[in-house]
Amino acid sequence: MKAQEAQAHLNQLWQKAQKQLEELFYYSEEEDLKKRLDPKSWSVTEVLFHINLLNESYLKNMPNIESLADADGNRSLKRSFVGRKLEKSMALKPDGSIAKKYKTPSLSDPIAAQKRGHAAVEQVIFREIVEDLKTIKQYIDILDGKALEKSKVPTLFPILKVNAADSLFILLKHELRHIAQAKRIMQG
């Protein structure tokens, strides 16, 4: 995939995530955000908090935009094996349900974060997701002219690293996966 094609695809994912997130919050009442499908499952607020926790772990390790080397937009964007696999692991079924469930690492587990003293406040969570989407968009906007694929970003599993371009795919697919989960909880 060419860098410009990757940029166009990421822009589509970003727009979809932004639209779905706005719809989710626009139609939500406070009691909707506290809703759970069962006592052991996450609430909508906790699902969104999980998105924030994962975003934070990746975005804090992204390279400084000014420090990135220039690159040709017609170049072939090199994706890492780990990055492609992590992106693929976020896939949804055609009906929008989660294709495969995974155990959440404690760094991005909203229940564990609350036990560590983090508060899950709906307005703060929404504001942080919106800010994270703005940051992701800044990186998407420079993808055709900067060599994001040359910078490494650690995943939640410290021995595994992906390139910064892979991080954008992973973050957006992860966000869409859990927005779909939040919608199912609200409908359930």
C-alpha positions, 0 to 999 in steps of 0.5 A: 500500500502506498503512503497516500493510500494508507493516509486515505484509508486512515482518514476513512477510519478516523471519520467513521470513529469520530461520527460513531463516537458523536452519535454514541454520546449525543444519544446517551443519558447518564444512566445509559453510560452506566449500563452493563449487560451483566454484572461481570461485564464493563459498562459503557463508561468503562469501555470508553475508559479502556479506549482512553487507556490504550490510546494513552499508552500508544500516543505518549510514545509516538514520535514528535512530528517535528523530528520525523524525516521527510518522505515521498507520498508515493512510497510503499508504506512498510507495515510491520508483521506485529502491527498487521496482526494487532490491527487484524485482531481488532476485526469485527464480524460483518454484523458489527459484533466482536470477532474474537475476545481477548484478555485485557492487559491490566494497563488498559483494564478500566476496572484495574485502573479504577482500583489503582485510583483513576476515576472514570468520569464520563465527561473527562473520558469523552473529552480525552477520546476527542483529544486523542482523535485530534492527535491521531488526525495530526499524524494521519495528516502528515503520513504522506510526507513524513516517515512514520514507519521509521519510528518504533512504538511499544505495544502493551506487551513491552517486548513487541514494538510496531512502527508509528504508522501501524499504531494509527491503524491499531488505535482506530480499529481498536476504537471502532471495535469498542464503540461497537461494543458500547453501542451493543451494551446500550441496546442490550 
